[in-house]
Each structure stands twice: as C-alpha cells, then as structure tokens.
Amino acid sequence: MKLAITGPTSGIGEVAFSKLTPYFNEVFLLARNESKANKLIQSLSSSDQKKVRFIYCDLADMASVVAAAKSILEKTSTLDVLINNAGGIFQNKEVTKDGFELGLSTNHLGHFLLTHNLMPILLNSKGAKVINVSSEGHRAAKVDFDDLNYEKKKFSSFVSYANVKLFNILFTKSLADKYGEKGLNAYALHPGVVKTNFGKETSGVFSFFWKLASPFMITAEEGAKTTIFLAKTKIDSLKNGYYFKKSKPLKPSSEANSKKMRERLWKESEALLKSWL
C-alpha cells in the first residue's frame, strides 16, 4: 500500500501523515520545506522513517507540481491513497508566477494538476482513493467563473477561501463521475474548525470571529480523524464522491451537488492549466 500526501508538515496534515505512515509500505511526503519535512520524518520510528520519501512540491508553482508527479511516477507504478491536504486562506490578493490568485493555485489548481498527472498510477491500484480536504466554509461561496483570478472584482480573502473549498467538493464529485467506473474512489471532507496557525493569515471581520471562536476549536489530532478514517476504511461504493464530516457523510451545499458547476469547473481548470497538462 502506497500513500502520497500534500501539506504534511503542520496542522492536520502532520497528524494524518504521522498516524497513517505505519499502515503503508511506502509514503510520499510532498512539501516545500525540506528541513521541516526531514524533522518530521525523524520523529517517526526507525522502521517508518525508511518508508518515507520527501518530494519537493510547491502548489503555487505548476512546474514544481509537474516535477513532483514525475518524480513519483518514476518511483512507483501504483498509488493507493492520495491526500490533497495542503491549503490556506490568504489575507491579501497575491498572484503566483504562473498568473493565478494564490488561494486558487494552492487550494485547487495545484491539486487538480497533481491528481491528473498521478491518475495512471492511481488507476493501476485497485480501489485507489483521492481524499480532498474541504471545509464547511464552502457554503459561503460566491463563484464567478468569468473572474476566477479576481482581475475584475474586489478580492475578499474569505470568499476566495469559500470558493476554493467548494471547488474541492466539485472536483471530488467530478473524479467519481469520470473515474469511478475505472475503480477510483474520491472523497471530500470537513476536518472541523481546528486550532492551528491557519487563522493568523486573516484580517477584518473573519479574523475577529476566528479569535472569538478560538476557545471552542478542536485540536489538530481531532481535526485529522476524518482524513485518517477515509484513508484506512473501506467505504461503500455508493458513497463515492461524498462529502464527510466527523467520519460520516454530510450533505453539502446545493452548489456543491451541481453537475453543471462541476463540469464548468473542470473545463475552466483545464483551460487555466493548458500549459502544463
């Protein structure tokens, strides 16, 4: 059994990586910071350390994503679980060197490209899973497919985040639509409101509410439970493409269930990424 995970050096990703590594024969740790990754690897038992391979991957740099996928493809012909965990909320509008709004790039486009390029080895594994970490924040999405990079309208950190978390669910459902009959399983999840450094990236009203909610937030250990559950547990095939919270299926927003929206997102994502696909 082989696992690949993005964003494993902090928060729920770190917990998921540490807890899941003993269950897999080989683990690909995709991250930007090699020293943090190595420190994390060294925290494992000596037998688990030998299973892990660090792969440099920056989801804000599509050439880096292509190179990361290529590196994995050179090392294995099968991949059983891909956890697209990395992401963030960004206070101000930033544009990547590829011309994408940073939140769109790191939360959606980078994972879309990574999953696309790893699809051959996912399909080589019987019953492989793609697990996308979304959020209940998706319910506040206000998507404008004609302006995904905020070139026309005013940037809002919270709306940008809500949109990409909706995209995580739409992408999950598209994967089930397109590859379910070929044996691929895809799930999205809400980890809970986790007390990590995540909210420090925000300002304004969202930051205010984040601070108010802080005493009621759960730990990263609690937040990682649904990711771990989905990675380890055989899920009924009828639940392929589902959204989970507290390790149970949850009905997402009506937009998240929209076939029209997920087909449009797939089309727009391919168009934005045409230079790398």
C-alpha positions as CSV (number, residue, x, y, z in Angstrom):
1,M,0.0,0.0,0.0
2,K,1.3,3.4,-1.0
3,L,0.3,6.9,0.2
4,A,1.0,10.4,-1.1
5,I,0.1,13.5,1.0
6,T,0.4,17.3,0.4
7,G,0.8,19.7,3.3
8,P,2.1,17.2,5.8
9,T,4.5,19.4,7.8
10,S,1.9,21.2,10.0
11,G,-1.6,21.0,11.4
12,I,-3.9,18.2,10.5
13,G,-1.6,17.2,7.6
14,E,1.2,16.5,10.1
15,V,-1.1,14.4,12.3
16,A,-2.5,12.5,9.4
17,F,0.9,11.7,8.0
18,S,2.3,10.5,11.3
19,K,-0.7,8.4,12.2
20,L,-1.1,6.8,8.7
21,T,2.6,6.1,7.9
22,P,2.6,2.8,10.0
23,Y,-0.3,1.5,7.8
24,F,1.5,2.0,4.5
25,N,4.6,0.3,2.9
26,E,5.7,3.5,1.1
27,V,4.8,7.2,1.7
28,F,5.5,10.2,-0.5
29,L,5.7,13.4,1.6
30,L,5.0,16.4,-0.7
31,A,6.1,19.7,0.8
32,R,8.1,22.9,0.1
33,N,10.2,22.9,3.2
34,E,12.7,20.1,3.2
35,S,14.2,20.8,6.6
36,K,10.7,20.7,8.2
37,A,9.9,17.5,6.3
38,N,13.1,15.9,7.4
39,K,12.5,16.9,11.1
40,L,9.0,15.3,10.8
41,I,10.4,12.1,9.2
42,Q,13.0,11.8,12.0
43,S,10.1,11.9,14.6
44,L,8.9,8.6,13.3
45,S,10.1,5.2,14.4
46,S,13.3,4.0,12.6
47,S,11.2,1.4,10.6
48,D,8.7,4.0,9.5
49,Q,11.5,6.5,8.5
50,K,12.6,4.1,5.9
51,K,9.2,4.1,4.2
52,V,9.1,7.9,3.6
53,R,10.3,9.7,0.5
54,F,10.4,13.5,0.5
55,I,9.2,15.1,-2.8
56,Y,9.6,18.8,-3.3
57,C,6.3,20.3,-4.3
58,D,5.1,23.9,-4.3
59,L,1.4,24.1,-5.3
60,A,1.9,27.8,-6.2
61,D,4.3,26.7,-9.0
62,M,2.8,24.4,-11.6
63,A,6.2,23.4,-13.0
64,S,7.0,22.2,-9.4
65,V,3.8,20.2,-9.3
66,V,4.6,18.5,-12.7
67,A,8.1,17.7,-11.5
68,A,6.7,16.2,-8.2
69,A,4.3,14.0,-10.1
70,K,7.0,12.9,-12.5
71,S,9.3,12.0,-9.5
72,I,6.6,9.8,-8.0
73,L,5.8,8.2,-11.3
74,E,9.5,7.2,-11.7
75,K,9.5,5.6,-8.2
76,T,6.2,3.6,-8.3
77,S,3.7,2.1,-10.7
78,T,0.9,2.2,-8.2
79,L,-0.6,4.6,-5.7
80,D,-3.4,3.6,-3.3
81,V,-4.2,6.9,-1.5
82,L,-3.6,10.5,-2.5
83,I,-4.5,13.0,0.2
84,N,-4.8,16.6,-1.1
85,N,-4.5,18.2,2.2
86,A,-2.4,21.4,1.7
87,G,-4.2,24.8,1.5
88,G,-4.7,28.1,3.2
89,I,-6.5,31.4,3.4
90,F,-4.6,34.5,2.3
91,Q,-5.3,37.9,3.7
92,N,-4.4,39.9,0.6
93,K,-4.6,39.1,-3.1
94,E,-1.3,37.6,-4.3
95,V,-0.6,36.3,-7.8
96,T,1.7,33.4,-8.4
97,K,4.4,33.4,-11.1
98,D,2.0,31.4,-13.2
99,G,-0.5,34.2,-13.1
100,F,-3.0,32.6,-10.7
101,E,-4.5,34.0,-7.5
102,L,-2.6,32.3,-4.7
103,G,-5.6,30.7,-2.9
104,L,-6.9,29.3,-6.2
105,S,-3.5,27.9,-7.0
106,T,-2.7,26.3,-3.7
107,N,-6.1,25.0,-2.8
108,H,-7.4,23.9,-6.1
109,L,-5.3,24.2,-9.3
110,G,-2.2,22.6,-7.9
111,H,-4.1,19.6,-6.6
112,F,-6.1,19.3,-9.9
113,L,-2.8,19.1,-11.8
114,L,-1.2,16.8,-9.3
115,T,-4.1,14.4,-9.3
116,H,-4.4,14.5,-13.1
117,N,-0.7,13.6,-13.5
118,L,-0.8,10.8,-10.9
119,M,-4.0,9.3,-12.4
120,P,-2.2,6.5,-14.3
121,I,-0.8,5.0,-11.1
122,L,-4.0,5.7,-9.1
123,L,-5.9,3.7,-11.7
124,N,-3.2,0.9,-11.5
125,S,-4.2,0.4,-7.9
126,K,-7.4,-1.5,-7.3
127,G,-9.8,0.8,-5.4
128,A,-7.4,3.8,-5.0
129,K,-8.6,6.8,-3.1
130,V,-8.3,10.6,-3.6
131,I,-9.1,12.5,-0.4
132,N,-9.6,16.2,-0.7
133,V,-9.7,18.3,2.5
134,S,-12.5,20.9,2.1
135,S,-14.4,22.9,4.6
136,E,-17.9,23.8,5.8
137,G,-16.8,27.3,4.6
138,H,-17.8,26.1,1.1
139,R,-21.3,27.1,2.0
140,A,-20.4,30.8,1.8
141,A,-19.0,30.5,-1.8
142,K,-19.9,33.2,-4.4
143,V,-18.3,31.8,-7.6
144,D,-17.7,33.9,-10.7
145,F,-16.3,31.6,-13.3
146,D,-15.5,34.5,-15.6
147,D,-13.2,36.0,-13.0
148,L,-11.5,33.2,-11.0
149,N,-8.3,35.2,-10.6
150,Y,-10.0,38.3,-9.2
151,E,-8.9,40.5,-12.1
152,K,-12.2,42.4,-12.3
153,K,-13.8,42.3,-8.8
154,K,-12.5,43.2,-5.4
155,F,-10.6,40.5,-3.6
156,S,-12.1,39.0,-0.5
157,S,-10.0,36.5,1.5
158,F,-13.0,34.7,3.0
159,V,-15.0,34.5,-0.3
160,S,-11.8,33.3,-2.1
161,Y,-11.4,30.6,0.5
162,A,-15.1,29.6,0.5
163,N,-14.9,29.3,-3.3
164,V,-11.9,27.0,-3.4
165,K,-13.3,24.8,-0.6
166,L,-16.4,24.5,-2.8
167,F,-14.1,23.6,-5.7
168,N,-12.6,20.8,-3.6
169,I,-16.1,19.2,-3.4
170,L,-16.9,19.8,-7.0
171,F,-13.6,18.3,-8.0
172,T,-14.2,15.2,-5.8
173,K,-17.6,14.6,-7.4
174,S,-16.1,15.0,-10.9
175,L,-13.4,12.4,-10.1
176,A,-16.1,10.0,-9.0
177,D,-18.1,10.8,-12.2
178,K,-15.1,10.4,-14.6
179,Y,-13.1,7.6,-13.0
180,G,-15.5,5.8,-10.6
181,E,-16.2,3.0,-13.1
182,K,-12.4,2.5,-13.5
183,G,-12.1,1.8,-9.8
184,L,-11.2,5.2,-8.4
185,N,-12.8,6.5,-5.2
186,A,-12.9,10.1,-4.3
187,Y,-14.0,11.8,-1.0
188,A,-14.1,15.4,0.3
189,L,-14.2,16.2,4.0
190,H,-14.6,19.0,6.6
191,P,-12.0,18.5,9.3
192,G,-13.7,20.7,11.8
193,V,-12.6,24.2,13.0
194,V,-9.0,23.3,14.0
195,K,-6.9,25.4,16.3
196,T,-3.7,25.9,14.2
197,N,-1.8,28.8,12.7
198,F,-4.4,28.9,9.9
199,G,-6.4,31.9,11.1
200,K,-3.4,34.1,11.6
201,E,-3.5,34.7,7.8
202,T,-6.8,36.5,8.1
203,S,-7.9,40.1,8.9
204,G,-11.1,42.1,9.4
205,V,-14.4,40.5,10.4
206,F,-13.2,37.0,9.7
207,S,-10.2,37.4,11.9
208,F,-12.4,38.8,14.7
209,F,-14.8,35.8,14.5
210,W,-11.8,33.5,14.3
211,K,-10.5,34.9,17.6
212,L,-13.9,34.6,19.2
213,A,-14.2,31.0,18.2
214,S,-10.7,30.1,19.3
215,P,-11.6,28.7,22.7
216,F,-14.1,26.3,21.0
217,M,-11.8,25.0,18.3
218,I,-10.6,21.4,18.2
219,T,-7.1,20.1,18.2
220,A,-5.2,19.0,15.1
221,E,-5.5,15.4,16.4
222,E,-9.3,15.7,16.4
223,G,-9.2,17.5,13.0
224,A,-7.2,14.7,11.3
225,K,-9.6,12.0,12.3
226,T,-11.9,12.1,9.3
227,T,-8.9,12.1,6.9
228,I,-7.4,9.1,8.7
229,F,-10.8,7.3,8.7
230,L,-11.2,7.8,4.9
231,A,-7.7,6.7,4.2
232,K,-7.9,3.5,6.3
233,T,-11.6,2.4,5.9
234,K,-13.3,0.7,3.0
235,I,-16.2,2.9,2.1
236,D,-19.4,1.7,0.4
237,S,-19.1,2.3,-3.4
238,L,-22.4,4.0,-3.3
239,K,-20.7,6.8,-1.3
240,N,-18.1,7.5,-4.0
241,G,-17.9,11.3,-4.4
242,Y,-19.4,12.0,-1.0
243,Y,-18.6,14.8,1.5
244,F,-17.8,13.7,5.1
245,K,-17.7,15.4,8.5
246,K,-16.9,13.6,11.7
247,S,-16.3,10.4,9.6
248,K,-19.9,10.4,8.4
249,P,-21.4,11.5,5.1
250,L,-22.9,15.0,5.2
251,K,-25.0,16.8,2.6
252,P,-23.0,19.7,1.2
253,S,-24.5,22.9,-0.3
254,S,-26.8,22.7,-3.3
255,E,-24.0,24.3,-5.4
256,A,-21.6,21.5,-4.3
257,N,-24.1,19.0,-5.7
258,S,-24.5,20.9,-9.0
259,K,-23.4,18.8,-12.0
260,K,-23.4,21.9,-14.2
261,M,-21.0,23.7,-11.8
262,R,-18.6,20.8,-11.5
263,E,-18.5,20.4,-15.3
264,R,-17.8,24.1,-15.7
265,L,-15.1,24.0,-13.0
266,W,-13.4,21.0,-14.8
267,K,-13.5,22.9,-18.1
268,E,-12.1,26.1,-16.6
269,S,-9.4,24.3,-14.7
270,E,-8.2,22.5,-17.8
271,A,-8.2,25.9,-19.7
272,L,-6.1,27.6,-17.0
273,L,-3.7,24.7,-16.8
274,K,-3.4,24.0,-20.5
275,S,0.4,24.9,-20.5
276,W,1.1,22.1,-18.0
277,L,-1.4,19.4,-18.9
